[in-house]
């Protein structure tokens, strides 16, 4: 199982970089207001920062979902 995590992690990082590049290109061609959000964990508590309220709700929801996934995986022994 551990051997499979390295290629999966590489693919996820690569997809993230591609999405950042596409987002930069799209936002450079439009005059829309660009926002950002950042989230993470301090211990078991999810937190987030954002420039808009909708993005904050989204990043907190994603953090809570990831916390639940991590708890399920930890109980299964992964």
Biopython code that builds the backbone (N, CA, C, O; Angstrom):
import numpy as np
from Bio.PDB.StructureBuilder import StructureBuilder

atoms = [
    (1, "UNK", "N", (0.821, -1.200, 0.000)),
    (1, "UNK", "CA", (0.000, 0.000, 0.000)),
    (1, "UNK", "C", (0.864, 1.262, 0.000)),
    (1, "UNK", "O", (0.545, 2.228, -0.693)),
    (2, "UNK", "N", (1.953, 1.261, 0.770)),
    (2, "UNK", "CA", (2.798, 2.446, 0.874)),
    (2, "UNK", "C", (3.459, 2.761, -0.464)),
    (2, "UNK", "O", (3.660, 3.928, -0.802)),
    (3, "UNK", "N", (3.796, 1.724, -1.222)),
    (3, "UNK", "CA", (4.424, 1.934, -2.519)),
    (3, "UNK", "C", (3.492, 2.650, -3.483)),
    (3, "UNK", "O", (3.959, 3.342, -4.387)),
    (4, "UNK", "N", (2.193, 2.500, -3.309)),
    (4, "UNK", "CA", (1.210, 3.145, -4.182)),
    (4, "UNK", "C", (1.007, 4.612, -3.821)),
    (4, "UNK", "O", (0.517, 5.380, -4.650)),
    (5, "UNK", "N", (1.362, 5.014, -2.631)),
    (5, "UNK", "CA", (1.123, 6.389, -2.197)),
    (5, "UNK", "C", (2.047, 7.388, -2.885)),
    (5, "UNK", "O", (1.657, 8.535, -3.104)),
    (6, "UNK", "N", (3.247, 6.978, -3.224)),
    (6, "UNK", "CA", (4.188, 7.899, -3.874)),
    (6, "UNK", "C", (3.683, 8.338, -5.249)),
    (6, "UNK", "O", (3.652, 9.541, -5.512)),
    (7, "UNK", "N", (3.286, 7.424, -6.137)),
    (7, "UNK", "CA", (2.749, 7.899, -7.421)),
    (7, "UNK", "C", (1.440, 8.681, -7.268)),
    (7, "UNK", "O", (1.202, 9.640, -8.002)),
    (8, "UNK", "N", (0.599, 8.277, -6.326)),
    (8, "UNK", "CA", (-0.648, 8.999, -6.097)),
    (8, "UNK", "C", (-0.352, 10.420, -5.630)),
    (8, "UNK", "O", (-0.975, 11.368, -6.110)),
    (9, "UNK", "N", (0.577, 10.580, -4.714)),
    (9, "UNK", "CA", (0.959, 11.908, -4.237)),
    (9, "UNK", "C", (1.544, 12.762, -5.341)),
    (9, "UNK", "O", (1.248, 13.953, -5.433)),
    (10, "UNK", "N", (2.369, 12.166, -6.172)),
    (10, "UNK", "CA", (2.952, 12.897, -7.298)),
    (10, "UNK", "C", (1.874, 13.379, -8.256)),
    (10, "UNK", "O", (1.912, 14.520, -8.716)),
    (11, "UNK", "N", (0.916, 12.516, -8.555)),
    (11, "UNK", "CA", (-0.173, 12.888, -9.461)),
    (11, "UNK", "C", (-1.023, 14.003, -8.866)),
    (11, "UNK", "O", (-1.414, 14.927, -9.580)),
    (12, "UNK", "N", (-1.312, 13.930, -7.577)),
    (12, "UNK", "CA", (-2.119, 14.972, -6.925)),
    (12, "UNK", "C", (-1.389, 16.317, -6.968)),
    (12, "UNK", "O", (-2.007, 17.343, -7.249)),
    (13, "UNK", "N", (-0.096, 16.321, -6.697)),
    (13, "UNK", "CA", (0.681, 17.562, -6.753)),
    (13, "UNK", "C", (0.718, 18.107, -8.172)),
    (13, "UNK", "O", (0.577, 19.313, -8.377)),
    (14, "UNK", "N", (0.906, 17.235, -9.150)),
    (14, "UNK", "CA", (0.934, 17.651, -10.547)),
    (14, "UNK", "C", (-0.407, 18.255, -10.975)),
    (14, "UNK", "O", (-0.433, 19.275, -11.663)),
    (15, "UNK", "N", (-1.506, 17.640, -10.577)),
    (15, "UNK", "CA", (-2.830, 18.188, -10.891)),
    (15, "UNK", "C", (-3.009, 19.548, -10.230)),
    (15, "UNK", "O", (-3.572, 20.458, -10.839)),
    (16, "UNK", "N", (-2.541, 19.702, -9.002)),
    (16, "UNK", "CA", (-2.630, 20.987, -8.321)),
    (16, "UNK", "C", (-1.859, 22.078, -9.035)),
    (16, "UNK", "O", (-2.348, 23.199, -9.169)),
    (17, "UNK", "N", (-0.662, 21.762, -9.494)),
    (17, "UNK", "CA", (0.147, 22.746, -10.219)),
    (17, "UNK", "C", (-0.541, 23.141, -11.522)),
    (17, "UNK", "O", (-0.571, 24.317, -11.884)),
    (18, "UNK", "N", (-1.092, 22.157, -12.222)),
    (18, "UNK", "CA", (-1.802, 22.445, -13.472)),
    (18, "UNK", "C", (-3.016, 23.331, -13.214)),
    (18, "UNK", "O", (-3.273, 24.258, -13.981)),
    (19, "UNK", "N", (-3.764, 23.063, -12.151)),
    (19, "UNK", "CA", (-4.924, 23.895, -11.819)),
    (19, "UNK", "C", (-4.516, 25.322, -11.468)),
    (19, "UNK", "O", (-5.223, 26.266, -11.822)),
    (20, "UNK", "N", (-3.402, 25.494, -10.786)),
    (20, "UNK", "CA", (-2.913, 26.836, -10.455)),
    (20, "UNK", "C", (-2.544, 27.587, -11.727)),
    (20, "UNK", "O", (-2.870, 28.766, -11.868)),
    (21, "UNK", "N", (-1.871, 26.921, -12.645)),
    (21, "UNK", "CA", (-1.496, 27.567, -13.907)),
    (21, "UNK", "C", (-2.736, 27.947, -14.703)),
    (21, "UNK", "O", (-2.821, 29.064, -15.212)),
    (22, "UNK", "N", (-3.697, 27.037, -14.817)),
    (22, "UNK", "CA", (-4.934, 27.337, -15.544)),
    (22, "UNK", "C", (-5.688, 28.482, -14.879)),
    (22, "UNK", "O", (-6.207, 29.359, -15.569)),
    (23, "UNK", "N", (-5.756, 28.487, -13.560)),
    (23, "UNK", "CA", (-6.421, 29.572, -12.847)),
    (23, "UNK", "C", (-5.749, 30.912, -13.069)),
    (23, "UNK", "O", (-6.423, 31.932, -13.208)),
    (24, "UNK", "N", (-4.432, 30.917, -13.102)),
    (24, "UNK", "CA", (-3.710, 32.159, -13.364)),
    (24, "UNK", "C", (-3.954, 32.685, -14.761)),
    (24, "UNK", "O", (-4.116, 33.888, -14.963)),
    (25, "UNK", "N", (-3.979, 31.781, -15.725)),
    (25, "UNK", "CA", (-4.236, 32.195, -17.109)),
    (25, "UNK", "C", (-5.657, 32.726, -17.265)),
    (25, "UNK", "O", (-5.872, 33.757, -17.902)),
    (26, "UNK", "N", (-6.619, 32.027, -16.688)),
    (26, "UNK", "CA", (-8.015, 32.451, -16.800)),
    (26, "UNK", "C", (-8.243, 33.782, -16.096)),
    (26, "UNK", "O", (-8.938, 34.649, -16.627)),
    (27, "UNK", "N", (-7.672, 33.954, -14.916)),
    (27, "UNK", "CA", (-7.882, 35.207, -14.186)),
    (27, "UNK", "C", (-7.155, 36.377, -14.841)),
    (27, "UNK", "O", (-7.559, 37.526, -14.663)),
    (28, "UNK", "N", (-6.091, 36.107, -15.596)),
    (28, "UNK", "CA", (-5.377, 37.184, -16.279)),
    (28, "UNK", "C", (-6.161, 37.697, -17.480)),
    (28, "UNK", "O", (-6.012, 38.852, -17.881)),
    (29, "UNK", "N", (-6.992, 36.836, -18.049)),
    (29, "UNK", "CA", (-7.771, 37.252, -19.213)),
    (29, "UNK", "C", (-9.099, 37.895, -18.837)),
    (29, "UNK", "O", (-9.730, 38.532, -19.681)),
    (30, "UNK", "N", (-9.535, 37.743, -17.593)),
    (30, "UNK", "CA", (-10.804, 38.317, -17.150)),
    (30, "UNK", "C", (-10.541, 39.437, -16.149)),
    (30, "UNK", "O", (-9.458, 39.531, -15.572)),
    (31, "UNK", "N", (-11.523, 40.263, -15.958)),
    (31, "UNK", "CA", (-11.418, 41.347, -14.978)),
    (31, "UNK", "C", (-12.231, 41.041, -13.725)),
    (31, "UNK", "O", (-12.702, 41.954, -13.048)),
    (32, "UNK", "N", (-12.392, 39.764, -13.420)),
    (32, "UNK", "CA", (-13.139, 39.366, -12.236)),
    (32, "UNK", "C", (-12.322, 39.586, -10.972)),
    (32, "UNK", "O", (-11.094, 39.667, -11.002)),
    (33, "UNK", "N", (-13.035, 39.680, -9.872)),
    (33, "UNK", "CA", (-12.377, 39.788, -8.577)),
    (33, "UNK", "C", (-11.884, 38.392, -8.161)),
    (33, "UNK", "O", (-12.654, 37.433, -8.133)),
    (34, "UNK", "N", (-10.623, 38.304, -7.849)),
    (34, "UNK", "CA", (-10.018, 37.031, -7.490)),
    (34, "UNK", "C", (-9.947, 36.927, -5.978)),
    (34, "UNK", "O", (-9.555, 37.876, -5.299)),
    (35, "UNK", "N", (-10.330, 35.770, -5.456)),
    (35, "UNK", "CA", (-10.260, 35.534, -4.023)),
    (35, "UNK", "C", (-9.374, 34.332, -3.746)),
    (35, "UNK", "O", (-9.032, 33.578, -4.657)),
    (36, "UNK", "N", (-9.006, 34.160, -2.490)),
    (36, "UNK", "CA", (-8.211, 32.998, -2.129)),
    (36, "UNK", "C", (-8.687, 32.478, -0.789)),
    (36, "UNK", "O", (-9.330, 33.188, -0.016)),
    (37, "UNK", "N", (-8.356, 31.221, -0.531)),
    (37, "UNK", "CA", (-8.694, 30.584, 0.736)),
    (37, "UNK", "C", (-7.572, 29.626, 1.100)),
    (37, "UNK", "O", (-6.936, 29.027, 0.234)),
    (38, "UNK", "N", (-7.345, 29.497, 2.401)),
    (38, "UNK", "CA", (-6.319, 28.598, 2.911)),
    (38, "UNK", "C", (-6.895, 27.908, 4.127)),
    (38, "UNK", "O", (-7.524, 28.549, 4.969)),
    (39, "UNK", "N", (-6.686, 26.609, 4.226)),
    (39, "UNK", "CA", (-7.184, 25.869, 5.379)),
    (39, "UNK", "C", (-6.187, 24.823, 5.808)),
    (39, "UNK", "O", (-5.271, 24.466, 5.068)),
    (40, "UNK", "N", (-6.380, 24.344, 7.003)),
    (40, "UNK", "CA", (-5.499, 23.307, 7.524)),
    (40, "UNK", "C", (-5.973, 22.830, 8.871)),
    (40, "UNK", "O", (-7.125, 23.039, 9.253)),
    (41, "UNK", "N", (-5.076, 22.186, 9.588)),
    (41, "UNK", "CA", (-5.404, 21.649, 10.901)),
    (41, "UNK", "C", (-4.383, 22.117, 11.920)),
    (41, "UNK", "O", (-3.185, 22.166, 11.641)),
    (42, "UNK", "N", (-4.867, 22.459, 13.098)),
    (42, "UNK", "CA", (-4.009, 22.629, 14.266)),
    (42, "UNK", "C", (-4.449, 21.539, 15.223)),
    (42, "UNK", "O", (-5.458, 21.659, 15.917)),
    (43, "UNK", "N", (-3.664, 20.472, 15.240)),
    (43, "UNK", "CA", (-4.089, 19.284, 15.963)),
    (43, "UNK", "C", (-5.311, 18.718, 15.262)),
    (43, "UNK", "O", (-5.283, 18.524, 14.046)),
    (44, "UNK", "N", (-6.382, 18.449, 15.998)),
    (44, "UNK", "CA", (-7.590, 17.914, 15.356)),
    (44, "UNK", "C", (-8.582, 18.996, 14.924)),
    (44, "UNK", "O", (-9.665, 18.672, 14.438)),
    (45, "UNK", "N", (-8.234, 20.266, 15.092)),
    (45, "UNK", "CA", (-9.175, 21.353, 14.841)),
    (45, "UNK", "C", (-8.917, 21.965, 13.466)),
    (45, "UNK", "O", (-7.825, 22.469, 13.204)),
    (46, "UNK", "N", (-9.927, 21.922, 12.583)),
    (46, "UNK", "CA", (-9.745, 22.554, 11.273)),
    (46, "UNK", "C", (-9.870, 24.074, 11.370)),
    (46, "UNK", "O", (-10.641, 24.586, 12.182)),
    (47, "UNK", "N", (-9.112, 24.793, 10.543)),
    (47, "UNK", "CA", (-9.206, 26.245, 10.515)),
    (47, "UNK", "C", (-9.098, 26.708, 9.077)),
    (47, "UNK", "O", (-8.731, 25.932, 8.195)),
    (48, "UNK", "N", (-9.416, 27.966, 8.838)),
    (48, "UNK", "CA", (-9.309, 28.489, 7.493)),
    (48, "UNK", "C", (-9.263, 29.999, 7.469)),
    (48, "UNK", "O", (-9.761, 30.666, 8.376)),
    (49, "UNK", "N", (-8.656, 30.531, 6.418)),
    (49, "UNK", "CA", (-8.615, 31.965, 6.149)),
    (49, "UNK", "C", (-9.079, 32.159, 4.713)),
    (49, "UNK", "O", (-8.756, 31.345, 3.849)),
    (50, "UNK", "N", (-9.824, 33.214, 4.445)),
    (50, "UNK", "CA", (-10.294, 33.450, 3.091)),
    (50, "UNK", "C", (-10.608, 34.929, 2.914)),
    (50, "UNK", "O", (-10.775, 35.668, 3.883)),
    (51, "UNK", "N", (-10.686, 35.347, 1.633)),
    (51, "UNK", "CA", (-11.013, 36.727, 1.332)),
    (51, "UNK", "C", (-12.521, 36.932, 1.189)),
    (51, "UNK", "O", (-13.004, 38.062, 1.259)),
    (52, "UNK", "N", (-13.267, 35.836, 0.987)),
    (52, "UNK", "CA", (-14.721, 35.925, 0.883)),
    (52, "UNK", "C", (-15.354, 34.892, 1.790)),
    (52, "UNK", "O", (-14.773, 33.839, 2.053)),
    (53, "UNK", "N", (-16.550, 35.200, 2.267)),
    (53, "UNK", "CA", (-17.231, 34.324, 3.210)),
    (53, "UNK", "C", (-17.554, 32.959, 2.585)),
    (53, "UNK", "O", (-17.460, 31.937, 3.264)),
    (54, "UNK", "N", (-17.935, 32.933, 1.293)),
    (54, "UNK", "CA", (-18.267, 31.665, 0.639)),
    (54, "UNK", "C", (-17.046, 30.750, 0.563)),
    (54, "UNK", "O", (-17.156, 29.538, 0.748)),
    (55, "UNK", "N", (-15.895, 31.336, 0.292)),
    (55, "UNK", "CA", (-14.670, 30.537, 0.224)),
    (55, "UNK", "C", (-14.294, 29.988, 1.598)),
    (55, "UNK", "O", (-13.790, 28.870, 1.706)),
    (56, "UNK", "N", (-14.533, 30.762, 2.629)),
    (56, "UNK", "CA", (-14.245, 30.297, 3.987)),
    (56, "UNK", "C", (-15.109, 29.098, 4.336)),
    (56, "UNK", "O", (-14.615, 28.113, 4.886)),
    (57, "UNK", "N", (-16.405, 29.176, 4.018)),
    (57, "UNK", "CA", (-17.290, 28.047, 4.285)),
    (57, "UNK", "C", (-16.849, 26.807, 3.503)),
    (57, "UNK", "O", (-16.887, 25.690, 4.020)),
    (58, "UNK", "N", (-16.437, 27.015, 2.271)),
    (58, "UNK", "CA", (-15.984, 25.898, 1.447)),
    (58, "UNK", "C", (-14.730, 25.257, 2.015)),
    (58, "UNK", "O", (-14.649, 24.031, 2.095)),
    (59, "UNK", "N", (-13.759, 26.051, 2.406)),
    (59, "UNK", "CA", (-12.504, 25.490, 2.901)),
    (59, "UNK", "C", (-12.691, 24.798, 4.256)),
    (59, "UNK", "O", (-12.032, 23.795, 4.528)),
    (60, "UNK", "N", (-13.570, 25.315, 5.100)),
    (60, "UNK", "CA", (-13.860, 24.652, 6.372)),
    (60, "UNK", "C", (-14.577, 23.328, 6.124)),
    (60, "UNK", "O", (-14.279, 22.334, 6.786)),
    (61, "UNK", "N", (-15.519, 23.303, 5.178)),
    (61, "UNK", "CA", (-16.212, 22.054, 4.856)),
    (61, "UNK", "C", (-15.228, 21.010, 4.324)),
    (61, "UNK", "O", (-15.293, 19.842, 4.708)),
    (62, "UNK", "N", (-14.330, 21.423, 3.451)),
    (62, "UNK", "CA", (-13.326, 20.488, 2.925)),
    (62, "UNK", "C", (-12.423, 19.989, 4.049)),
    (62, "UNK", "O", (-12.073, 18.810, 4.079)),
    (63, "UNK", "N", (-12.044, 20.864, 4.966)),
    (63, "UNK", "CA", (-11.183, 20.459, 6.089)),
    (63, "UNK", "C", (-11.890, 19.458, 6.992)),
    (63, "UNK", "O", (-11.271, 18.499, 7.453)),
    (64, "UNK", "N", (-13.165, 19.667, 7.249)),
    (64, "UNK", "CA", (-13.916, 18.736, 8.098)),
    (64, "UNK", "C", (-14.056, 17.378, 7.408)),
    (64, "UNK", "O", (-13.919, 16.338, 8.052)),
    (65, "UNK", "N", (-14.329, 17.383, 6.102)),
    (65, "UNK", "CA", (-14.432, 16.131, 5.356)),
    (65, "UNK", "C", (-13.097, 15.380, 5.391)),
    (65, "UNK", "O", (-13.071, 14.166, 5.591)),
    (66, "UNK", "N", (-11.993, 16.103, 5.196)),
    (66, "UNK", "CA", (-10.682, 15.455, 5.259)),
    (66, "UNK", "C", (-10.390, 14.906, 6.651)),
    (66, "UNK", "O", (-9.784, 13.841, 6.775)),
    (67, "UNK", "N", (-10.808, 15.611, 7.696)),
    (67, "UNK", "CA", (-10.605, 15.119, 9.057)),
    (67, "UNK", "C", (-11.358, 13.809, 9.265)),
    (67, "UNK", "O", (-10.837, 12.887, 9.894)),
    (68, "UNK", "N", (-12.573, 13.722, 8.744)),
    (68, "UNK", "CA", (-13.354, 12.491, 8.871)),
    (68, "UNK", "C", (-12.680, 11.354, 8.100)),
    (68, "UNK", "O", (-12.604, 10.228, 8.591)),
    (69, "UNK", "N", (-12.194, 11.650, 6.896)),
    (69, "UNK", "CA", (-11.498, 10.632, 6.100)),
    (69, "UNK", "C", (-10.246, 10.156, 6.835)),
    (69, "UNK", "O", (-9.975, 8.956, 6.875)),
    (70, "UNK", "N", (-9.486, 11.078, 7.412)),
    (70, "UNK", "CA", (-8.276, 10.694, 8.152)),
    (70, "UNK", "C", (-8.623, 9.819, 9.358)),
    (70, "UNK", "O", (-7.909, 8.859, 9.650)),
    (71, "UNK", "N", (-9.700, 10.139, 10.051)),
    (71, "UNK", "CA", (-10.109, 9.325, 11.199)),
    (71, "UNK", "C", (-10.522, 7.922, 10.775)),
    (71, "UNK", "O", (-10.184, 6.944, 11.441)),
    (72, "UNK", "N", (-11.253, 7.822, 9.664)),
    (72, "UNK", "CA", (-11.658, 6.507, 9.168)),
    (72, "UNK", "C", (-10.430, 5.693, 8.767)),
    (72, "UNK", "O", (-10.338, 4.509, 9.090)),
    (73, "UNK", "N", (-9.492, 6.318, 8.069)),
    (73, "UNK", "CA", (-8.282, 5.610, 7.656)),
    (73, "UNK", "C", (-7.427, 5.196, 8.868)),
    (73, "UNK", "O", (-6.828, 4.121, 8.867)),
    (74, "UNK", "N", (-7.373, 6.044, 9.889)),
    (74, "UNK", "CA", (-6.590, 5.721, 11.083)),
    (74, "UNK", "C", (-7.187, 4.525, 11.813)),
    (74, "UNK", "O", (-6.448, 3.691, 12.335)),
    (75, "UNK", "N", (-8.504, 4.430, 11.857)),
    (75, "UNK", "CA", (-9.135, 3.297, 12.529)),
    (75, "UNK", "C", (-8.930, 1.999, 11.764)),
    (75, "UNK", "O", (-8.908, 0.925, 12.365)),
    (76, "UNK", "N", (-8.779, 2.082, 10.451)),
    (76, "UNK", "CA", (-8.546, 0.886, 9.648)),
    (76, "UNK", "C", (-7.081, 0.462, 9.655)),
    (76, "UNK", "O", (-6.751, -0.631, 9.195)),
    (77, "UNK", "N", (-6.198, 1.317, 10.175)),
    (77, "UNK", "CA", (-4.793, 0.956, 10.285)),
    (77, "UNK", "C", (-3.930, 1.392, 9.124)),
    (77, "UNK", "O", (-2.825, 0.875, 8.961)),
    (78, "UNK", "N", (-4.394, 2.324, 8.313)),
    (78, "UNK", "CA", (-3.592, 2.804, 7.176)),
    (78, "UNK", "C", (-2.677, 3.904, 7.605)),
    (78, "UNK", "O", (-1.924, 4.435, 6.788)),
]
sb = StructureBuilder()
sb.init_structure("model")
sb.init_model(0)
sb.init_chain("A")
sb.init_seg("    ")
for serial, (resi, resn, name, xyz) in enumerate(atoms, 1):
    if name == "N":
        sb.init_residue(resn, " ", resi, " ")
    sb.init_atom(name, np.array(xyz, "f"), 0.0, 1.0, " ", f" {name:<3s}", serial, name[0])
structure = sb.get_structure()
